[in-house]
Amino acid sequence: MNVLPDTSVVIDGRISERVEDGDFEGATVLVPEAVVAELEAQANSGAESGWDGLSELQRLADLADEETIELKYVGERPDATEKGLASEGEIDALIRDLAAEHDAVFVTSDVVQSEVAEAKGVEVEYISPRTDDDSEIGRLSIEEYFDDQTMSVHLRSGLEPKAKRGDVGDMHYQQIRDEVTSEEDVREIAQEIIDGAKESNEGFIELNEPGMTIVQFRDYRIAIAEPPFADAWEITAVRPIVKTDMEDYEYADELKERLLEHQRGVLIAGSPGAGKSTFAQAVGEFLAENDFAVKTMEKPRDLQVGPEITQYTELGGEMEKTADSLLMVRPDYTIYDEVRKTDDFEVFADMRLAGVGMIGVVHATRAIDALQRLVGRVELGMIPQIVDTVVYIEAGEINKVYDVSTQVKVPEGLMEEDLARPVIMIQDFETGRPEYEIYTFNRQVVTVPLNEGEREESGVSKLAKQEIEREIQSVARGAVDVEVQGQNRATVYVTEDDISYVIGKGGGRIEDIENRLGIDIDVRTHDEKPQSASSGSSGAGGAGAGGSPGEVVTPEITSRHIVLPTDGHSGETVEVEADGEYLFTATVGRGGDIQVSRGSAIAEELERAIDRERQIRVVRS
């Protein structure tokens, strides 16, 4: 009988144990050179698993000397390329191939290895890995850096250990020890973490890519970065320091009633470390206790929920595939931690529209910003069907709750009845008072605060000025200045020669513009403009009078903005075109740049133009 073990059962000492039990007595044990190489590498890095495996090989050699078994080493040591692809299964494949080549029983404690070998037609004996009852995985070395108020520990080679400590919402990043952590120390702790995750049923490896490994071990989520992905070895370990239930939060009774009433679309928003995931866990466990089937979608899986809630991660590297699988499972609610990229928002929206209750965790600095992140990613009119509740968490407490709904109405600040359109209403959950409106205005999506203190130079006021300048400049030959007075009135200053042309016969031309914009416009000459209100934009008429054809710019895309650098047009109103086609109107910033926030409808259109290599041009109004 030929027996060929893989690394997992050699480390566990299961082969010599089976020989002594009589199961493998008299067998020929074939040890792959790839297993020896792997154990040697682990031992050289100081990992206990490597030494355990080498000790098992010595026991097998002793049994061979006693003629209880025959021991042979087979195969070749993996080369550098194969070692580099170990995380992708190359070494595992080498070991399986040797079992098939030597017609041996393949012995493994790795369930994936077992399934693949069986599918390949190899005879397999699967031995369950040792549980905590067999070989207790004690405290990891990194746990010694934690105390009751430590949320995260940060180890980097060449620096003193640091940690984030304090209460939720009041964390401080501070040095916790005086000794500098060497690269050898970090590597040793990293190997211990990885081995612990492999050997214990309380841990698993969430991600294993060249340069980055993410491990979930008990309550700890641990990220291990190494060169060349990082410029130095680094370990970041995070754990929750607070576990809550719904009763610990304001509006608990009202939110419970809302969640139980029917499946909802909820965004839990807040800044990093504010307590979003802690609240999401409390919501998930409350729903599970009330007979709802609850699942999670996470990468990495770090929500601390009970066993009644199954935690899913990416399937085949895509959350979209996970969503397809979950629709077959038919959960009542799914917690999506966290919704960040465009793909995440699209998956969230798709599941919500399929009738699944969705609770998404989103980074945002204000409650309204959570909804703003949906703009441009999903169709505007669908937002209230996707998200009807926003819960904003600050310092571990509920700071604000919004109701989200749609009404067909004339937006706040506009006048004409024929300007009625679908408007997304964002209302305070407690008072029912509207706080924001979101709607389209002249092809642009605007978010208008209804709080007077927030309206200044925002929403319709700012956009109206740009649109009025654009409309008037299209019919004027000289300079145009605009002053917006309130939400529905504006004064336009033009040259003496232009005034009759802008007003039109019987006021028809200006009336048409007023009807299109929904704003009363008073047309005057520049001489009538109060001196103190001068905006210094009288030079803006060059392009409108047939001057410069505009300036070709090279867009720069950052994580948050698309930046269009211009040649010193600070403060001027300009139009942005793609291959001569109008995209939008903007005001150049002080630094001479136009910045467009990514995720907005304008940014999406601009990015499409850039992707298609269209020429982007800035034209002075």
C-alpha positions as CSV (number, residue, x, y, z in Angstrom):
1,M,0.0,0.0,0.0
2,N,1.4,3.4,-1.0
3,V,0.5,6.4,1.1
4,L,1.3,10.0,0.0
5,P,0.7,12.8,2.6
6,D,0.4,16.5,1.9
7,T,1.8,19.2,4.1
8,S,-1.4,19.6,6.3
9,V,-1.3,16.0,7.7
10,V,2.5,16.0,8.1
11,I,2.2,19.2,10.3
12,D,-0.6,17.6,12.3
13,G,1.5,14.4,12.9
14,R,-1.4,12.3,11.6
15,I,0.7,9.8,9.5
16,S,2.8,8.5,12.3
17,E,-0.3,8.4,14.5
18,R,-2.1,6.2,11.9
19,V,1.0,4.0,11.6
20,E,1.0,3.5,15.3
21,D,-2.7,2.8,15.3
22,G,-2.0,0.0,12.8
23,D,-3.9,1.6,9.9
24,F,-0.8,2.3,7.8
25,E,1.5,-0.3,9.3
26,G,3.6,-1.9,6.6
27,A,2.7,0.8,4.1
28,T,5.2,2.6,1.8
29,V,5.0,6.3,2.8
30,L,5.9,8.6,-0.1
31,V,6.9,12.1,1.1
32,P,6.9,14.7,-1.7
33,E,10.0,16.9,-1.8
34,A,7.6,19.8,-2.2
35,V,6.3,19.1,1.3
36,V,9.8,19.1,2.7
37,A,10.5,22.4,1.0
38,E,7.4,24.0,2.4
39,L,8.2,22.8,6.0
40,E,11.8,24.0,5.6
41,A,10.6,27.4,4.6
42,Q,8.2,27.7,7.5
43,A,10.9,26.6,10.0
44,N,13.3,29.1,8.6
45,S,10.8,31.9,9.1
46,G,10.4,30.7,12.8
47,A,6.9,29.2,12.3
48,E,6.0,26.5,14.8
49,S,4.2,24.6,12.1
50,G,7.4,24.1,10.2
51,W,9.1,22.6,13.2
52,D,6.1,20.4,13.9
53,G,6.2,19.0,10.4
54,L,10.0,18.3,10.5
55,S,9.5,16.5,13.8
56,E,6.9,14.3,12.1
57,L,9.3,13.5,9.3
58,Q,11.8,12.4,12.0
59,R,9.2,10.2,13.6
60,L,8.5,8.6,10.2
61,A,12.3,8.0,9.7
62,D,12.4,6.3,13.1
63,L,9.4,4.1,12.1
64,A,11.2,3.2,8.9
65,D,14.4,2.3,10.8
66,E,12.2,-0.1,12.9
67,E,10.9,-1.5,9.6
68,T,7.3,-0.7,10.5
69,I,7.0,1.3,7.3
70,E,9.0,2.0,4.2
71,L,9.9,5.7,3.7
72,K,10.7,7.3,0.4
73,Y,11.1,10.8,-0.8
74,V,9.6,11.5,-4.3
75,G,9.3,14.3,-6.8
76,E,11.4,17.4,-7.1
77,R,11.7,20.5,-5.0
78,P,9.5,23.3,-6.5
79,D,11.3,26.0,-8.4
80,A,11.0,29.8,-7.7
81,T,8.2,30.2,-10.2
82,E,6.1,27.4,-8.6
83,K,6.8,28.8,-5.1
84,G,5.6,32.2,-6.3
85,L,2.3,30.6,-7.5
86,A,1.8,28.6,-4.3
87,S,-1.2,30.7,-3.4
88,E,-2.8,29.8,-6.7
89,G,-2.4,26.0,-6.0
90,E,0.6,25.1,-8.1
91,I,2.4,23.2,-5.2
92,D,-0.8,21.5,-4.3
93,A,-1.2,20.4,-7.9
94,L,2.4,19.0,-7.9
95,I,1.6,16.9,-4.8
96,R,-1.6,15.6,-6.2
97,D,0.1,14.6,-9.5
98,L,2.7,12.6,-7.5
99,A,-0.1,10.6,-5.8
100,A,-1.6,9.8,-9.2
101,E,1.8,8.9,-10.6
102,H,2.7,6.5,-7.8
103,D,-0.8,5.0,-7.5
104,A,-0.9,6.1,-3.9
105,V,-3.6,6.9,-1.4
106,F,-3.6,10.7,-1.1
107,V,-3.9,11.7,2.6
108,T,-4.9,15.3,3.4
109,S,-6.6,17.5,6.0
110,D,-7.3,20.2,3.4
111,V,-10.9,19.9,2.2
112,V,-10.2,21.7,-1.0
113,Q,-7.3,19.4,-1.8
114,S,-9.5,16.4,-1.1
115,E,-12.3,17.6,-3.4
116,V,-10.0,18.4,-6.2
117,A,-8.0,15.2,-5.9
118,E,-11.2,13.2,-5.9
119,A,-12.5,15.0,-9.0
120,K,-9.1,14.1,-10.7
121,G,-9.7,10.4,-10.0
122,V,-7.1,10.1,-7.2
123,E,-7.9,7.8,-4.3
124,V,-8.2,10.2,-1.3
125,E,-8.3,9.7,2.5
126,Y,-9.5,12.9,4.1
127,I,-8.6,13.3,7.8
128,S,-10.4,16.1,9.6
129,P,-7.9,18.7,10.9
130,R,-7.4,18.8,14.6
131,T,-10.0,20.8,16.5
132,D,-9.4,22.8,19.6
133,D,-10.0,19.6,21.6
134,D,-7.0,18.1,19.9
135,S,-4.5,20.9,19.7
136,E,-5.6,24.1,21.3
137,I,-4.6,27.3,19.4
138,G,-3.8,29.6,22.3
139,R,-3.4,33.4,22.2
140,L,-1.7,34.8,19.2
141,S,1.3,37.0,20.0
142,I,-0.4,40.1,18.5
143,E,-3.3,39.7,21.1
144,E,-0.8,40.8,23.8
145,Y,-0.8,44.3,22.3
146,F,-4.6,44.7,22.9
147,D,-6.3,45.9,26.1
148,D,-10.0,46.5,26.7
149,Q,-9.9,49.9,25.0
150,T,-7.8,48.9,21.9
151,M,-9.7,48.9,18.6
152,S,-6.7,48.2,16.4
153,V,-2.9,47.5,16.6
154,H,-0.4,48.5,13.9
155,L,3.0,46.8,13.6
156,R,5.5,48.0,11.0
157,S,9.1,46.9,10.6
158,G,11.4,49.6,11.8
159,L,8.8,51.5,13.9
160,E,7.5,51.3,17.5
161,P,4.1,49.5,17.8
162,K,1.1,51.8,17.7
163,A,-2.6,51.3,18.4
164,K,-6.0,53.1,18.2
165,R,-7.4,53.3,21.7
166,G,-10.3,55.0,23.4
167,D,-14.0,54.9,23.3
168,V,-16.2,54.7,20.1
169,G,-16.0,58.1,18.5
170,D,-13.1,59.2,20.6
171,M,-10.2,57.1,19.3
172,H,-6.5,58.2,19.5
173,Y,-3.7,56.8,17.5
174,Q,-0.7,56.4,19.9
175,Q,2.5,54.6,20.4
176,I,2.1,51.7,22.9
177,R,5.7,50.3,23.3
178,D,9.1,51.8,23.1
179,E,10.9,48.9,21.4
180,V,11.2,49.2,17.6
181,T,9.6,46.2,15.8
182,S,12.1,44.4,13.5
183,E,11.3,42.9,10.2
184,E,12.1,39.5,11.7
185,D,9.6,40.1,14.5
186,V,6.8,41.1,12.1
187,R,7.4,38.1,9.8
188,E,7.4,35.7,12.7
189,I,4.1,37.2,14.1
190,A,2.6,37.1,10.5
191,Q,3.5,33.4,10.1
192,E,2.0,32.6,13.4
193,I,-1.2,34.3,12.4
194,I,-1.4,32.5,9.1
195,D,-0.7,29.1,10.6
196,G,-3.2,29.7,13.4
197,A,-5.9,30.5,10.8
198,K,-5.1,27.3,8.9
199,E,-5.0,25.0,12.0
200,S,-7.9,26.4,14.0
201,N,-11.6,26.1,13.2
202,E,-11.9,29.6,14.7
203,G,-10.0,31.2,11.8
204,F,-9.7,31.3,8.1
205,I,-7.7,33.1,5.4
206,E,-10.1,35.6,3.7
207,L,-7.6,36.8,1.1
208,N,-4.3,35.5,-0.1
209,E,-2.7,37.5,-2.9
210,P,1.0,38.2,-3.5
211,G,1.9,40.9,-1.0
212,M,-1.3,40.9,1.0
213,T,-3.0,38.3,3.2
214,I,-6.2,39.0,5.2
215,V,-7.0,36.7,8.1
216,Q,-10.1,36.4,10.2
217,F,-9.1,34.8,13.6
218,R,-11.8,34.7,16.3
219,D,-12.8,38.4,16.7
220,Y,-9.7,39.8,14.9
221,R,-9.5,40.9,11.3
222,I,-5.8,40.9,10.5
223,A,-4.2,42.4,7.3
224,I,-0.6,41.4,6.6
225,A,1.2,43.4,3.9
226,E,4.7,42.7,2.6
227,P,7.0,43.9,-0.1
228,P,6.8,44.6,-3.0
229,F,3.1,45.4,-2.5
230,A,4.0,47.4,0.6
231,D,7.3,49.2,1.1
232,A,7.8,47.3,4.4
233,W,6.3,44.4,6.4
234,E,3.2,45.6,8.2
235,I,0.4,44.0,10.3
236,T,-2.9,45.7,11.1
237,A,-5.2,43.9,13.5
238,V,-8.7,45.2,14.2
239,R,-11.4,43.9,16.5
240,P,-14.7,45.3,17.8
241,I,-14.5,46.8,21.2
242,V,-18.3,47.2,21.7
243,K,-21.2,44.8,21.1
244,T,-24.6,46.4,21.2
245,D,-28.3,45.6,20.6
246,M,-31.0,47.7,19.2
247,E,-32.2,48.8,22.6
248,D,-28.9,50.7,23.1
249,Y,-29.8,53.3,20.4
250,E,-32.1,56.3,20.1
251,Y,-35.2,55.7,18.0
252,A,-34.9,52.0,18.7
253,D,-38.7,51.3,19.0
254,E,-39.5,53.3,15.9
255,L,-36.7,51.7,13.8
256,K,-37.7,48.2,15.0
257,E,-41.3,48.8,13.9
258,R,-40.1,50.1,10.6
259,L,-37.8,47.1,9.9
260,L,-40.5,44.6,11.0
261,E,-43.2,46.3,9.0
262,H,-41.8,45.1,5.6
263,Q,-38.5,44.6,3.9
264,R,-36.7,48.0,3.8
265,G,-33.7,49.5,1.9
266,V,-31.5,51.1,4.6
267,L,-28.1,52.8,4.4
268,I,-26.1,53.0,7.6
269,A,-23.7,55.9,7.1
270,G,-20.9,57.4,9.1
271,S,-17.2,58.2,9.1
272,P,-14.6,55.4,9.7
273,G,-14.7,54.2,13.3
274,A,-18.0,55.8,14.0
275,G,-19.7,52.5,14.9
276,K,-21.6,51.7,11.6
277,S,-20.7,48.0,11.6
278,T,-21.5,47.7,15.3
279,F,-25.0,49.1,14.6
280,A,-25.4,46.9,11.5
281,Q,-24.6,43.8,13.7
282,A,-27.3,44.9,16.2
283,V,-29.8,45.3,13.4
284,G,-28.9,41.9,11.9
285,E,-29.3,40.0,15.2
286,F,-32.6,41.8,16.0
287,L,-34.0,40.7,12.7
288,A,-32.8,37.2,13.1
289,E,-34.4,37.0,16.6
290,N,-37.7,38.1,15.0
291,D,-37.8,35.1,12.6
292,F,-36.3,36.8,9.5
293,A,-33.8,34.9,7.4
294,V,-30.7,37.2,7.5
295,K,-27.5,36.8,5.5
296,T,-24.5,39.1,5.1
297,M,-22.3,40.0,2.1
298,E,-18.8,41.1,3.3
299,K,-15.3,41.3,2.1
300,P,-13.6,40.6,4.4
301,R,-16.1,38.9,6.7
302,D,-15.7,40.7,10.0
303,L,-19.2,41.3,11.3
304,Q,-19.6,39.7,14.8
305,V,-22.9,38.1,14.4
306,G,-24.5,34.9,15.8
307,P,-24.4,31.5,14.1
308,E,-28.0,31.9,12.8
309,I,-26.7,34.5,10.4
310,T,-24.6,33.1,7.5
311,Q,-21.8,35.3,6.3
312,Y,-21.0,35.3,2.6
313,T,-18.0,36.8,0.8
314,E,-17.2,37.2,-3.0
315,L,-18.0,34.2,-5.1
316,G,-15.4,33.8,-7.8
317,G,-14.1,37.2,-7.0
318,E,-17.4,39.0,-7.7
319,M,-20.2,40.1,-5.4
320,E,-22.5,40.0,-8.3
321,K,-22.2,36.2,-8.3
322,T,-22.8,36.2,-4.5
323,A,-26.0,38.2,-5.1
324,D,-27.2,35.7,-7.7
325,S,-26.6,32.8,-5.2
326,L,-28.4,34.7,-2.4
327,L,-31.4,35.2,-4.6
328,M,-31.7,31.4,-4.7
329,V,-31.3,31.3,-0.9
330,R,-34.1,33.8,-0.6
331,P,-33.1,35.8,2.5
332,D,-35.6,38.3,4.0
333,Y,-32.7,40.7,4.8
334,T,-29.1,41.0,3.6
335,I,-26.5,43.1,5.3
336,Y,-24.0,44.5,2.7
337,D,-20.8,45.6,4.5
338,E,-19.6,47.7,2.8
339,V,-21.1,49.5,-0.2
340,R,-18.3,51.4,-1.7
341,K,-17.7,51.0,-5.5
342,T,-20.1,51.5,-8.3
343,D,-20.4,47.7,-8.7
344,D,-21.4,47.5,-5.0
345,F,-24.2,50.1,-5.4
346,E,-25.4,48.3,-8.6
347,V,-25.6,44.9,-6.8
348,F,-27.3,46.5,-3.7
349,A,-29.8,48.1,-6.0
350,D,-30.5,44.9,-8.0
351,M,-31.1,42.9,-4.9
352,R,-33.3,45.6,-3.4
353,L,-35.4,45.8,-6.6
354,A,-35.7,42.0,-6.5
355,G,-37.6,42.4,-3.2
356,V,-34.8,41.6,-0.7
357,G,-34.6,43.8,2.4
358,M,-31.1,45.4,2.1
359,I,-29.0,47.1,4.8
360,G,-25.9,48.7,3.4
361,V,-22.9,50.1,5.3
362,V,-21.5,53.2,3.6
363,H,-18.7,55.7,4.4
364,A,-20.1,59.2,4.5
365,T,-19.3,62.4,6.4
366,R,-22.9,63.6,6.4
367,A,-26.2,61.7,6.3
368,I,-27.1,63.3,2.9
369,D,-23.8,62.2,1.4
370,A,-24.9,58.6,1.7
371,L,-27.6,59.3,-0.8
372,Q,-25.4,61.5,-2.9
373,R,-23.2,58.4,-3.5
374,L,-26.1,56.7,-5.3
375,V,-26.5,59.6,-7.7
376,G,-25.0,58.8,-11.0
377,R,-24.7,55.1,-10.1
378,V,-28.4,54.2,-10.3
379,E,-31.3,55.9,-12.1
380,L,-32.3,59.0,-10.1
381,G,-36.0,58.1,-10.0
382,M,-35.3,54.7,-8.6
383,I,-33.4,55.9,-5.5
384,P,-36.4,56.0,-3.1
385,Q,-37.3,52.4,-4.2
386,I,-33.8,51.3,-3.4
387,V,-33.2,53.3,-0.2
388,D,-36.1,54.5,1.9
389,T,-34.2,55.0,5.2
390,V,-30.8,56.6,6.0
391,V,-29.3,56.1,9.5
392,Y,-26.3,58.3,10.3
393,I,-24.0,57.1,13.1
394,E,-21.6,59.4,14.9
395,A,-19.5,58.5,18.0
396,G,-21.4,55.2,18.3
397,E,-24.8,56.8,18.5
398,I,-27.6,57.5,16.0
399,N,-27.2,61.1,15.0
400,K,-29.8,61.5,12.2
401,V,-32.4,59.4,10.5
402,Y,-33.9,60.3,7.1
403,D,-37.0,59.2,5.3
404,V,-36.6,59.1,1.6
405,S,-39.6,59.3,-0.8
406,T,-40.7,60.7,-4.2
407,Q,-43.2,63.4,-4.9
408,V,-44.2,65.0,-8.2
409,K,-44.1,68.8,-7.4
410,V,-42.6,72.1,-8.4
411,P,-39.1,72.1,-6.7
412,E,-38.6,74.5,-3.9
413,G,-37.5,77.9,-5.2
414,L,-39.0,77.4,-8.7
415,M,-42.3,79.0,-9.7
416,E,-43.9,77.8,-12.9
417,E,-46.5,75.0,-12.5
418,D,-45.3,73.4,-15.7
419,L,-41.8,72.9,-14.1
420,A,-43.3,70.2,-11.8
421,R,-41.2,67.0,-11.9
422,P,-40.4,64.0,-9.7
423,V,-38.6,65.3,-6.7
424,I,-36.8,63.0,-4.1
425,M,-37.8,64.3,-0.7
426,I,-35.4,63.7,2.2
427,Q,-37.3,64.3,5.5
428,D,-36.2,64.2,9.1
429,F,-37.4,60.9,10.6
430,E,-38.3,62.4,14.0
431,T,-40.1,65.7,12.9
432,G,-41.2,64.8,9.4
433,R,-39.8,68.1,8.2
434,P,-38.2,68.1,4.7
435,E,-34.5,68.9,4.8
436,Y,-33.4,68.3,1.2
437,E,-34.7,67.9,-2.3
438,I,-33.0,66.1,-5.2
439,Y,-34.1,66.5,-8.8
440,T,-32.8,67.3,-12.3
441,F,-32.4,70.9,-13.4
442,N,-31.4,71.6,-17.0
443,R,-29.9,68.1,-17.4
444,Q,-28.0,68.3,-14.1
445,V,-28.8,66.6,-10.8
446,V,-29.0,69.1,-7.9
447,T,-29.3,68.6,-4.2
448,V,-31.0,71.5,-2.6
449,P,-30.9,72.0,1.2
450,L,-34.2,73.4,2.5
451,N,-32.5,74.8,5.6
452,E,-31.9,78.5,4.9
453,G,-28.5,78.3,6.6
454,E,-27.3,75.8,4.0
455,R,-28.8,77.4,0.9
456,E,-26.3,80.1,0.3
457,E,-24.3,79.6,-2.9
458,S,-25.5,76.0,-3.2
459,G,-28.1,74.0,-5.1
460,V,-30.4,76.0,-7.4
461,S,-28.9,79.4,-6.6
462,K,-25.4,78.5,-7.8
463,L,-26.7,76.4,-10.7
464,A,-29.2,79.0,-11.7
465,K,-26.5,81.7,-12.1
466,Q,-24.5,79.4,-14.4
467,E,-27.5,78.5,-16.5
468,I,-28.8,82.1,-16.7
469,E,-25.3,83.3,-17.9
470,R,-25.3,80.5,-20.5
471,E,-28.8,81.3,-21.8
472,I,-28.2,85.1,-22.0
473,Q,-24.8,84.7,-23.5
474,S,-26.2,82.7,-26.3
475,V,-28.2,85.7,-27.5
476,A,-26.0,88.6,-26.3
477,R,-22.9,89.8,-28.1
478,G,-21.2,91.6,-25.2
479,A,-20.4,90.9,-21.6
480,V,-23.0,89.4,-19.3
481,D,-23.2,89.6,-15.5
482,V,-25.8,87.8,-13.3
483,E,-26.9,88.4,-9.8
484,V,-29.3,85.9,-8.2
485,Q,-31.7,87.3,-5.6
486,G,-33.2,84.5,-3.6
487,Q,-34.4,81.2,-5.2
488,N,-36.7,82.6,-8.0
489,R,-35.4,86.1,-9.0
490,A,-32.3,87.3,-10.8
491,T,-30.9,90.5,-12.4
492,V,-29.0,90.3,-15.7
493,Y,-26.6,93.1,-16.7
494,V,-25.8,93.5,-20.4
495,T,-24.4,96.2,-22.7
496,E,-26.6,99.0,-24.0
497,D,-26.5,97.6,-27.5
498,D,-27.7,94.1,-26.3
499,I,-30.5,95.1,-24.0
500,S,-33.3,95.3,-26.6
501,Y,-32.0,92.1,-28.3
502,V,-31.9,90.1,-25.1
503,I,-35.5,91.2,-24.1
504,G,-36.8,90.6,-27.6
505,K,-39.9,91.9,-29.3
506,G,-42.6,92.5,-26.8
507,G,-40.4,90.7,-24.2
508,G,-40.8,87.4,-26.0
509,R,-37.2,86.3,-25.9
510,I,-36.6,86.9,-22.2
511,E,-40.0,85.4,-21.4
512,D,-39.0,82.2,-23.1
513,I,-35.8,82.0,-21.1
514,E,-37.7,82.7,-17.9
515,N,-40.2,79.9,-18.7
516,R,-37.3,77.4,-19.4
517,L,-35.5,78.2,-16.1
518,G,-38.5,79.0,-13.9
519,I,-36.9,82.2,-12.7
520,D,-38.0,85.9,-13.0
521,I,-35.2,87.8,-14.8
522,D,-34.8,91.6,-14.7
523,V,-32.6,92.9,-17.6
524,R,-30.5,96.0,-17.1
525,T,-27.4,97.7,-18.5
526,H,-24.0,97.5,-16.9
527,D,-24.3,101.2,-16.0
528,E,-27.2,100.4,-13.7
529,K,-25.3,97.8,-11.8
530,P,-24.4,98.9,-8.2
531,Q,-20.6,99.4,-8.0
532,S,-20.3,97.2,-4.9
533,A,-21.8,94.3,-6.7
534,S,-19.3,94.3,-9.5
535,S,-18.1,90.8,-10.2
536,G,-15.2,91.6,-12.4
537,S,-16.4,89.3,-15.1
538,S,-16.9,91.9,-17.8
539,G,-14.2,90.2,-19.9
540,A,-16.3,87.1,-20.3
541,G,-17.9,88.3,-23.5
542,G,-14.9,87.4,-25.8
543,A,-16.0,83.9,-26.6
544,G,-19.6,84.8,-26.9
545,A,-18.7,87.6,-29.4
546,G,-17.0,85.1,-31.6
547,G,-13.5,85.3,-30.0
548,S,-11.4,82.4,-28.7
549,P,-12.7,79.0,-29.7
550,G,-11.8,77.6,-26.3
551,E,-8.9,75.8,-24.7
552,V,-8.2,72.1,-25.0
553,V,-7.4,70.6,-21.6
554,T,-6.1,67.3,-20.3
555,P,-8.3,65.9,-17.6
556,E,-6.7,64.5,-14.4
557,I,-8.7,61.8,-12.6
558,T,-8.2,61.4,-8.8
559,S,-10.0,59.2,-6.4
560,R,-12.6,61.9,-5.6
561,H,-12.6,64.3,-8.5
562,I,-12.1,64.9,-12.2
563,V,-9.9,68.0,-12.5
564,L,-9.8,70.1,-15.6
565,P,-6.8,72.5,-15.5
566,T,-7.4,75.8,-17.3
567,D,-5.1,78.6,-18.3
568,G,-5.9,81.2,-15.6
569,H,-9.7,81.7,-15.9
570,S,-10.2,81.8,-12.1
571,G,-13.7,83.0,-11.2
572,E,-15.0,82.9,-14.8
573,T,-18.0,80.9,-16.0
574,V,-17.1,78.5,-18.7
575,E,-18.7,75.7,-20.8
576,V,-17.1,72.3,-21.1
577,E,-17.4,70.5,-24.4
578,A,-16.4,67.1,-25.7
579,D,-15.6,67.1,-29.5
580,G,-17.6,70.3,-29.7
581,E,-20.6,68.9,-27.9
582,Y,-21.8,70.8,-24.8
583,L,-21.5,68.8,-21.6
584,F,-22.0,71.3,-18.7
585,T,-21.4,74.9,-17.4
586,A,-19.0,75.5,-14.5
587,T,-17.2,78.2,-12.6
588,V,-13.4,78.0,-12.6
589,G,-11.9,77.8,-9.1
590,R,-9.3,80.1,-7.5
591,G,-6.5,77.8,-8.6
592,G,-7.6,77.9,-12.2
593,D,-9.1,74.4,-12.1
594,I,-12.5,73.0,-12.6
595,Q,-13.3,70.1,-10.2
596,V,-16.1,67.7,-10.8
597,S,-17.0,65.3,-8.0
598,R,-16.8,61.7,-9.1
599,G,-20.1,59.8,-8.8
600,S,-22.2,62.7,-10.0
601,A,-24.1,62.5,-13.3
602,I,-21.8,65.2,-14.8
603,A,-18.7,63.2,-13.8
604,E,-20.1,60.0,-15.3
605,E,-20.8,61.8,-18.6
606,L,-17.3,63.4,-18.6
607,E,-15.6,60.0,-17.8
608,R,-17.4,58.4,-20.7
609,A,-16.1,61.1,-23.0
610,I,-12.6,60.7,-21.6
611,D,-12.8,56.9,-22.1
612,R,-13.8,57.4,-25.7
613,E,-10.7,59.7,-26.1
614,R,-12.9,62.7,-27.1
615,Q,-11.2,66.1,-27.1
616,I,-12.2,68.0,-23.9
617,R,-12.4,71.8,-24.4
618,V,-13.1,74.7,-22.0
619,V,-14.9,77.6,-23.7
620,R,-15.2,81.0,-21.9
621,S,-18.8,82.1,-21.7
